[in-house]
């Protein structure tokens, strides 16, 4: 090996240093967003044909099957896009090691209202409760009921049916639909400096 090549080899970033570049964080966040988008679109009108193409029987619902995984991928993508910005800002490692989305949001120097905190908490909980395992580590009924309550608050909204009565109806809030999620993701992506 000649001296010039040995010098270059010794001076170049390690593979780990290379993979830790902010662009890799951004790209992984974008890939997870794209995967969430693919799931979102598989839950649309072509639901039955996709299920059939994948070898599932008639009546298999991609929307039912993919809904939790869609939210999990959304949550993971939000975590990574926020971390991409923090890594780019050379933020202390301890801030990048957290998984609480509302804390990452605040680490970016952004104000946090109750509605945004609830939405970020939902996406974070979707990674833990809904997307990977039937139950997370150290589950309790109280934790699961709390998750169900958060899920209901984010995914549905009350429908006014007249004077207050004993029945309450709720409808989809569309808060986590693809367009709304993509808009949220892009808010964080705009903080990333591509220059």
Backbone as CSV, one residue per row, in Angstrom:
resi,resn,N_x,N_y,N_z,CA_x,CA_y,CA_z,C_x,C_y,C_z
1,UNK,0.859,-1.167,0.000,0.000,0.000,0.000,0.909,1.235,0.000
2,UNK,0.658,2.164,-0.931,1.515,3.346,-0.972,1.133,4.324,0.146
3,UNK,2.025,5.236,0.463,1.848,6.160,1.587,0.667,7.106,1.382
4,UNK,0.448,7.536,0.149,-0.648,8.462,-0.123,-2.001,7.787,0.159
5,UNK,-2.159,6.552,-0.303,-3.398,5.818,-0.068,-3.565,5.525,1.422
6,UNK,-2.505,5.126,2.092,-2.566,4.839,3.534,-2.950,6.099,4.302
7,UNK,-2.424,7.243,3.889,-2.780,8.507,4.535,-4.239,8.847,4.344
8,UNK,-4.725,8.655,3.117,-6.146,8.915,2.858,-7.025,7.983,3.671
9,UNK,-6.652,6.712,3.708,-7.425,5.722,4.440,-7.494,6.066,5.923
10,UNK,-6.395,6.512,6.477,-6.352,6.857,7.904,-7.134,8.135,8.205
11,UNK,-7.227,9.052,7.236,-7.864,10.344,7.489,-9.365,10.364,7.206
12,UNK,-9.844,9.375,6.483,-11.265,9.390,6.115,-12.147,9.058,7.324
13,UNK,-13.396,9.511,7.286,-14.310,9.171,8.382,-14.548,7.651,8.435
14,UNK,-14.777,7.159,9.640,-15.109,5.738,9.775,-16.489,5.502,9.166
15,UNK,-16.830,4.247,8.966,-18.157,3.927,8.446,-19.250,4.444,9.381
16,UNK,-19.017,4.310,10.673,-20.005,4.794,11.655,-20.123,6.309,11.577
17,UNK,-18.996,7.005,11.487,-19.035,8.468,11.357,-19.759,8.862,10.074
18,UNK,-19.487,8.155,9.009,-20.139,8.440,7.732,-21.656,8.248,7.850
19,UNK,-22.102,7.149,8.466,-23.529,6.859,8.615,-24.209,7.783,9.612
20,UNK,-23.436,8.457,10.453,-24.001,9.372,11.446,-24.207,10.775,10.895
21,UNK,-23.877,10.977,9.646,-24.040,12.290,9.012,-25.525,12.671,9.024
22,UNK,-25.839,13.942,9.246,-27.246,14.378,9.267,-28.044,13.966,8.031
23,UNK,-27.395,13.922,6.870,-28.124,13.519,5.660,-28.648,12.094,5.753
24,UNK,-27.900,11.211,6.401,-28.387,9.837,6.582,-29.604,9.822,7.493
25,UNK,-29.610,10.658,8.529,-30.777,10.762,9.417,-31.980,11.266,8.625
26,UNK,-31.755,12.304,7.825,-32.843,12.862,7.026,-33.381,11.821,6.050
27,UNK,-32.483,11.131,5.355,-32.911,10.135,4.367,-33.693,8.997,5.011
28,UNK,-33.264,8.552,6.189,-33.998,7.475,6.869,-35.381,7.956,7.283
29,UNK,-35.475,9.204,7.736,-36.781,9.771,8.093,-37.685,9.826,6.858
30,UNK,-37.110,10.261,5.730,-37.881,10.335,4.481,-38.303,8.942,4.012
31,UNK,-37.436,7.949,4.182,-37.781,6.576,3.800,-38.931,6.038,4.645
32,UNK,-38.906,6.322,5.938,-40.000,5.883,6.810,-41.299,6.595,6.446
33,UNK,-41.201,7.878,6.095,-42.382,8.624,5.650,-42.936,7.986,4.377
34,UNK,-42.057,7.648,3.438,-42.500,7.008,2.196,-43.171,5.664,2.487
35,UNK,-42.624,4.918,3.428,-43.223,3.622,3.794,-44.601,3.824,4.414
36,UNK,-44.733,4.843,5.256,-46.046,5.158,5.834,-47.020,5.526,4.718
37,UNK,-46.537,6.291,3.743,-47.384,6.671,2.610,-47.825,5.469,1.793
38,UNK,-46.912,4.529,1.608,-47.269,3.310,0.867,-48.358,2.540,1.609
39,UNK,-48.239,2.448,2.922,-49.285,1.780,3.705,-50.598,2.544,3.604
40,UNK,-50.515,3.873,3.709,-51.732,4.689,3.630,-52.481,4.406,2.321
41,UNK,-51.745,4.401,1.238,-52.388,4.188,-0.058,-52.855,2.746,-0.253
42,UNK,-52.250,1.805,0.448,-52.717,0.420,0.346,-54.038,0.229,1.084
43,UNK,-54.384,1.191,1.929,-55.632,1.091,2.697,-56.787,1.788,1.984
44,UNK,-56.566,2.213,0.760,-57.579,2.941,0.008,-58.483,2.028,-0.797
45,UNK,-59.003,2.548,-1.914,-59.979,1.812,-2.727,-59.474,0.467,-3.255
46,UNK,-58.183,0.337,-3.455,-57.609,-0.911,-3.980,-57.292,-1.910,-2.873
47,UNK,-57.783,-1.659,-1.673,-57.556,-2.497,-0.496,-57.711,-3.991,-0.807
48,UNK,-58.820,-4.382,-1.396,-59.099,-5.808,-1.655,-58.132,-6.401,-2.671
49,UNK,-57.812,-5.656,-3.728,-56.907,-6.208,-4.740,-55.488,-6.354,-4.190
50,UNK,-55.059,-5.433,-3.345,-53.726,-5.547,-2.742,-53.687,-6.748,-1.808
51,UNK,-54.714,-6.897,-0.979,-54.783,-8.042,-0.064,-54.737,-9.352,-0.850
52,UNK,-55.468,-9.400,-1.943,-55.501,-10.600,-2.768,-54.125,-10.861,-3.383
53,UNK,-53.481,-9.814,-3.885,-52.152,-9.947,-4.487,-51.122,-10.448,-3.470
54,UNK,-51.317,-10.096,-2.214,-50.405,-10.520,-1.151,-50.726,-11.928,-0.628
55,UNK,-51.803,-12.514,-1.150,-52.137,-13.879,-0.773,-53.108,-13.996,0.377
56,UNK,-53.748,-12.905,0.750,-54.752,-12.966,1.811,-56.116,-13.245,1.207
57,UNK,-56.968,-13.896,1.957,-58.278,-14.278,1.463,-59.216,-13.101,1.314
58,UNK,-60.359,-13.386,0.694,-61.350,-12.319,0.532,-61.838,-11.906,1.917
59,UNK,-62.137,-10.656,2.049,-62.574,-10.133,3.334,-61.441,-9.599,4.201
60,UNK,-60.196,-9.879,3.785,-59.059,-9.351,4.538,-59.011,-7.848,4.316
61,UNK,-58.927,-7.091,5.384,-58.937,-5.633,5.282,-57.544,-5.063,5.506
62,UNK,-56.993,-4.463,4.472,-55.698,-3.803,4.611,-55.810,-2.640,5.591
63,UNK,-56.935,-1.954,5.596,-57.109,-0.812,6.509,-57.034,-1.276,7.958
64,UNK,-57.698,-2.342,8.277,-57.654,-2.847,9.651,-56.248,-3.340,9.985
65,UNK,-55.642,-4.078,9.063,-54.325,-4.662,9.317,-53.221,-3.608,9.380
66,UNK,-53.281,-2.610,8.535,-52.171,-1.661,8.392,-52.305,-0.396,9.220
67,UNK,-53.471,-0.105,9.736,-53.703,1.138,10.475,-52.696,1.322,11.614
68,UNK,-52.487,0.332,12.492,-51.506,0.519,13.567,-50.071,0.662,13.046
69,UNK,-49.717,-0.107,12.026,-48.358,-0.018,11.469,-48.149,1.325,10.773
70,UNK,-49.181,1.848,10.147,-49.107,3.179,9.529,-48.739,4.215,10.592
71,UNK,-49.445,4.188,11.710,-49.158,5.149,12.779,-47.775,4.923,13.381
72,UNK,-47.353,3.677,13.486,-46.015,3.393,13.993,-44.959,4.010,13.073
73,UNK,-45.098,3.810,11.774,-44.134,4.374,10.828,-44.166,5.906,10.846
74,UNK,-45.344,6.475,10.998,-45.447,7.930,11.124,-44.669,8.402,12.351
75,UNK,-44.864,7.722,13.474,-44.165,8.102,14.704,-42.659,7.970,14.571
76,UNK,-42.207,6.866,13.992,-40.765,6.672,13.806,-40.190,7.723,12.864
77,UNK,-40.929,8.049,11.813,-40.461,9.043,10.860,-40.372,10.430,11.497
78,UNK,-41.355,10.770,12.321,-41.297,12.061,13.023,-40.102,12.111,13.970
79,UNK,-39.867,11.019,14.667,-38.715,10.963,15.580,-37.423,11.192,14.804
80,UNK,-37.273,10.531,13.677,-36.033,10.665,12.915,-35.873,12.013,12.240
81,UNK,-36.959,12.620,11.774,-36.804,13.924,11.125,-36.412,14.972,12.164
82,UNK,-36.978,14.875,13.363,-36.576,15.815,14.410,-35.123,15.577,14.812
83,UNK,-34.732,14.310,14.908,-33.353,13.992,15.267,-32.381,14.406,14.163
84,UNK,-32.805,14.335,12.900,-31.941,14.778,11.800,-31.579,16.244,11.978
85,UNK,-32.562,17.057,12.344,-32.312,18.482,12.557,-31.394,18.668,13.760
86,UNK,-31.645,17.918,14.822,-30.808,18.052,16.021,-29.375,17.602,15.762
87,UNK,-29.198,16.505,15.024,-27.849,16.034,14.685,-27.140,17.085,13.841
88,UNK,-27.873,17.685,12.923,-27.282,18.720,12.074,-26.852,19.933,12.900
89,UNK,-27.605,20.212,13.945,-27.273,21.345,14.812,-26.181,20.999,15.827
90,UNK,-25.641,19.803,15.729,-24.616,19.290,16.646,-25.126,19.403,18.085
91,UNK,-26.318,18.904,18.263,-26.957,18.870,19.570,-26.274,17.834,20.442
92,UNK,-26.209,18.071,21.755,-25.628,17.043,22.634,-26.304,15.682,22.432
93,UNK,-25.500,14.636,22.455,-25.969,13.274,22.183,-27.163,12.880,23.042
94,UNK,-27.218,13.335,24.294,-28.309,12.926,25.186,-29.671,13.385,24.665
95,UNK,-29.715,14.518,23.927,-30.983,14.976,23.378,-31.408,14.137,22.188
96,UNK,-30.472,13.532,21.491,-30.799,12.705,20.333,-31.170,11.291,20.769
97,UNK,-30.785,10.908,21.961,-31.065,9.557,22.437,-32.463,9.410,23.023
98,UNK,-33.194,10.505,23.204,-34.541,10.399,23.769,-35.529,9.989,22.682
99,UNK,-36.638,9.417,23.106,-37.657,8.960,22.165,-38.987,9.684,22.364
100,UNK,-39.039,10.600,23.322,-40.272,11.344,23.576,-40.399,12.442,22.520
101,UNK,-41.398,12.326,21.674,-41.527,13.258,20.558,-41.738,14.693,21.015
102,UNK,-42.521,14.875,22.080,-42.735,16.256,22.528,-41.445,16.869,23.082
103,UNK,-40.567,16.050,23.655,-39.275,16.566,24.137,-38.344,16.882,22.970
104,UNK,-38.386,16.070,21.924,-37.600,16.368,20.728,-38.097,17.670,20.091
105,UNK,-39.413,17.834,20.042,-40.024,19.047,19.513,-39.493,20.271,20.279
106,UNK,-39.485,20.173,21.591,-39.008,21.278,22.414,-37.501,21.482,22.262
107,UNK,-36.746,20.394,22.087,-35.299,20.508,21.883,-34.984,21.281,20.599
108,UNK,-35.932,21.289,19.678,-35.772,22.064,18.450,-36.027,23.555,18.681
109,UNK,-36.423,23.899,19.903,-36.683,25.302,20.233,-38.068,25.762,19.829
110,UNK,-38.986,24.819,19.639,-40.346,25.142,19.208,-41.286,25.163,20.401
111,UNK,-42.257,26.067,20.354,-43.256,26.088,21.424,-44.207,24.908,21.211
112,UNK,-44.826,24.494,22.291,-45.646,23.286,22.247,-46.985,23.557,22.907
113,UNK,-48.060,23.539,22.104,-49.386,23.694,22.696,-49.942,22.312,23.038
114,UNK,-51.054,22.306,23.755,-51.636,21.033,24.218,-52.041,20.121,23.060
115,UNK,-52.574,20.713,21.994,-53.023,19.908,20.850,-51.843,19.209,20.171
116,UNK,-50.753,19.940,19.951,-49.559,19.343,19.322,-48.954,18.294,20.247
117,UNK,-48.896,18.575,21.550,-48.340,17.598,22.494,-49.152,16.314,22.453
118,UNK,-50.465,16.442,22.429,-51.321,15.248,22.395,-51.082,14.443,21.116
119,UNK,-50.951,15.125,19.988,-50.707,14.440,18.725,-49.349,13.735,18.743
120,UNK,-48.318,14.420,19.215,-46.987,13.801,19.297,-46.988,12.632,20.277
121,UNK,-47.693,12.783,21.389,-47.806,11.680,22.354,-48.509,10.478,21.716
122,UNK,-49.509,10.746,20.874,-50.192,9.653,20.189,-49.234,8.903,19.263
123,UNK,-48.481,9.641,18.439,-47.548,8.989,17.523,-46.485,8.212,18.298
124,UNK,-46.005,8.781,19.380,-45.016,8.089,20.216,-45.609,6.802,20.790
125,UNK,-46.837,6.894,21.294,-47.499,5.713,21.859,-47.783,4.673,20.783
126,UNK,-48.018,5.115,19.560,-48.271,4.174,18.469,-47.055,3.313,18.180
127,UNK,-45.876,3.872,18.361,-44.648,3.094,18.186,-44.570,2.022,19.273
128,UNK,-44.933,2.404,20.486,-44.816,1.488,21.631,-45.988,0.517,21.715
129,UNK,-47.217,1.021,21.575,-48.399,0.209,21.851,-49.003,-0.477,20.638
130,UNK,-48.972,0.162,19.515,-49.806,-0.329,18.427,-49.059,-1.026,17.305
131,UNK,-47.892,-0.533,16.938,-47.263,-0.997,15.724,-46.440,-2.253,15.819
132,UNK,-45.763,-2.455,16.933,-44.822,-3.580,16.989,-45.360,-4.787,17.733
133,UNK,-45.807,-4.573,18.941,-46.205,-5.684,19.795,-47.646,-5.500,20.258
134,UNK,-48.304,-6.568,20.654,-49.660,-6.420,21.206,-49.653,-5.604,22.500
135,UNK,-48.593,-5.754,23.278,-48.430,-4.948,24.497,-46.959,-4.565,24.617
136,UNK,-46.682,-3.419,25.204,-45.288,-3.026,25.393,-44.716,-3.678,26.639
137,UNK,-43.517,-3.316,26.937,-42.869,-3.794,28.148,-43.602,-3.269,29.378
138,UNK,-43.725,-4.083,30.388,-44.374,-3.717,31.656,-45.782,-3.141,31.462
139,UNK,-46.647,-3.836,30.727,-47.989,-3.304,30.494,-48.867,-3.425,31.738
140,UNK,-49.799,-2.500,31.851,-50.842,-2.592,32.872,-52.155,-2.209,32.196
141,UNK,-53.251,-2.610,32.802,-54.553,-2.229,32.260,-54.699,-0.714,32.243
142,UNK,-54.186,-0.050,33.269,-54.285,1.411,33.347,-53.547,2.068,32.180
143,UNK,-52.352,1.559,31.868,-51.588,2.116,30.744,-52.324,1.894,29.428
144,UNK,-52.890,0.714,29.253,-53.607,0.418,28.015,-54.865,1.275,27.896
145,UNK,-55.599,1.434,28.992,-56.791,2.279,28.963,-56.422,3.731,28.688
146,UNK,-55.306,4.176,29.224,-54.825,5.531,28.962,-54.489,5.692,27.472
147,UNK,-53.869,4.663,26.898,-53.564,4.700,25.462,-54.855,4.754,24.642
148,UNK,-55.842,3.944,24.999,-57.115,3.963,24.284,-57.765,5.345,24.352
149,UNK,-57.694,5.979,25.511,-58.265,7.309,25.676,-57.544,8.331,24.796
150,UNK,-56.205,8.269,24.783,-55.418,9.160,23.936,-55.758,8.925,22.468
151,UNK,-55.837,7.664,22.078,-56.164,7.294,20.700,-57.523,7.862,20.299
152,UNK,-58.500,7.729,21.167,-59.837,8.238,20.887,-59.828,9.764,20.772
153,UNK,-59.072,10.429,21.644,-59.009,11.893,21.612,-58.397,12.413,20.321
154,UNK,-57.395,11.700,19.795,-56.706,12.156,18.600,-57.437,11.729,17.331
155,UNK,-57.895,10.498,17.289,-58.451,9.946,16.045,-59.924,10.263,15.814
156,UNK,-60.620,10.723,16.858,-62.041,11.029,16.698,-62.364,12.402,17.275
157,UNK,-63.523,12.903,16.874,-64.034,14.161,17.419,-65.517,13.973,17.701
158,UNK,-66.028,14.694,18.681,-67.449,14.537,19.001,-68.336,15.104,17.900
159,UNK,-69.488,14.497,17.745,-70.501,14.992,16.813,-71.639,15.551,17.657
160,UNK,-71.994,16.772,17.380,-73.112,17.376,18.101,-74.404,16.877,17.470
161,UNK,-75.259,16.303,18.297,-76.512,15.721,17.793,-77.735,16.444,18.341
162,UNK,-77.545,17.560,18.940,-78.665,18.280,19.538,-78.371,18.556,20.994
163,UNK,-79.426,18.683,21.779,-79.215,18.980,23.207,-78.444,17.847,23.887
164,UNK,-77.702,18.202,24.936,-76.940,17.169,25.647,-77.844,16.010,26.061
165,UNK,-77.378,14.829,25.824,-78.150,13.643,26.161,-77.234,12.586,26.726
166,UNK,-77.711,11.417,26.787,-76.918,10.332,27.344,-76.007,9.698,26.314
167,UNK,-76.356,9.831,25.026,-75.536,9.246,23.977,-74.575,10.284,23.406
168,UNK,-73.353,9.857,23.204,-72.377,10.718,22.542,-71.884,9.980,21.309
169,UNK,-71.797,10.691,20.218,-71.311,10.106,18.979,-69.987,10.765,18.620
170,UNK,-69.110,9.968,17.998,-67.817,10.492,17.573,-67.592,10.082,16.120
171,UNK,-66.859,10.908,15.409,-66.512,10.628,14.015,-65.011,10.791,13.855
172,UNK,-64.509,10.323,12.749,-63.076,10.440,12.483,-62.670,11.908,12.459
173,UNK,-61.548,12.198,13.075,-61.036,13.574,13.081,-60.157,13.839,11.865
174,UNK,-59.724,12.812,11.185,-58.814,12.909,10.036,-57.448,13.488,10.409
175,UNK,-57.178,13.638,11.678,-55.942,14.266,12.154,-54.696,13.544,11.665
176,UNK,-54.757,12.231,11.566,-53.569,11.470,11.172,-53.625,10.976,9.737
177,UNK,-54.611,11.441,8.976,-54.672,11.059,7.564,-53.403,11.520,6.864
178,UNK,-53.112,10.922,5.733,-51.852,11.162,5.040,-51.551,12.645,4.833
179,UNK,-52.509,13.412,4.350,-52.277,14.832,4.086,-51.887,15.599,5.337
180,UNK,-52.575,15.324,6.434,-52.256,16.005,7.694,-50.916,15.550,8.259
181,UNK,-50.651,14.249,8.183,-49.360,13.764,8.661,-48.227,14.352,7.831
182,UNK,-48.377,14.324,6.517,-47.331,14.818,5.632,-47.045,16.298,5.899
183,UNK,-48.078,17.063,6.134,-47.910,18.488,6.462,-47.117,18.645,7.761
184,UNK,-47.452,17.853,8.762,-46.730,17.891,10.040,-45.261,17.526,9.836
185,UNK,-45.012,16.450,9.105,-43.639,16.006,8.848,-42.842,17.105,8.141
186,UNK,-43.470,17.742,7.182,-42.788,18.795,6.410,-42.454,20.017,7.267
187,UNK,-43.249,20.282,8.293,-42.925,21.377,9.212,-41.558,21.152,9.841
188,UNK,-41.276,19.911,10.222,-39.974,19.593,10.820,-38.890,19.534,9.745
189,UNK,-39.224,18.987,8.589,-38.245,18.862,7.507,-37.749,20.230,7.046
190,UNK,-38.586,21.258,7.126,-38.178,22.608,6.727,-37.061,23.156,7.618
191,UNK,-36.918,22.591,8.805,-35.873,23.043,9.728,-34.502,22.470,9.362
192,UNK,-34.484,21.483,8.471,-33.243,20.847,8.049,-32.607,21.683,6.952
193,UNK,-31.331,22.008,7.110,-30.620,22.846,6.142,-29.992,21.951,5.076
194,UNK,-30.491,22.046,3.856,-29.981,21.212,2.757,-28.787,21.815,2.020
195,UNK,-28.337,22.971,2.483,-27.198,23.604,1.786,-25.875,23.032,2.213
